[in-house]
Amino acid sequence: MTLSSCVIRCLPEELEAVKKRVEESGVCEIHLVDDQGYIIVTIEGEGIEEEIQKLKTLQFLEGVLSAEMVYSYSEDQLDALREDLEIQDPVPEILEKDVPAEQIVYHGDLKKKYI
């Protein structure tokens, strides 16, 4: 399963008509509509190929100036991230020490930083 966010752009005066066409297309879920002519949607599919077909459907709707995929995410990525989180210590070792704050030098990463 994949999930992508897309930005659809149309002329502000055509916004309501384009929004209706997007809803009727059945290929996405609308999350935000901006009166400047932007519609933010999400597309779901079994794979990226299915999502691209749905994106093309949106791109060819009457009144759509552009429809572009902004972010794509897959369940495989989530599973890999979950596995990575499970093998990490819940609290970095440095945070468990009783060290005065003025002695701590932060370099952007608490992991692998020892006082």
Secondary structure, 3 states (H helix, E strand, C coil): CEEEEEEEEECHHHHHHHHHHHHHHCCCEEEEEECCCEEEEEEEECCHHHHHHHHHHHHCCCCEEEEEEEEEEEHHHHHHHHHHHHHCCCCCHHHHCCCCHHHCCCCCCCCCCCC
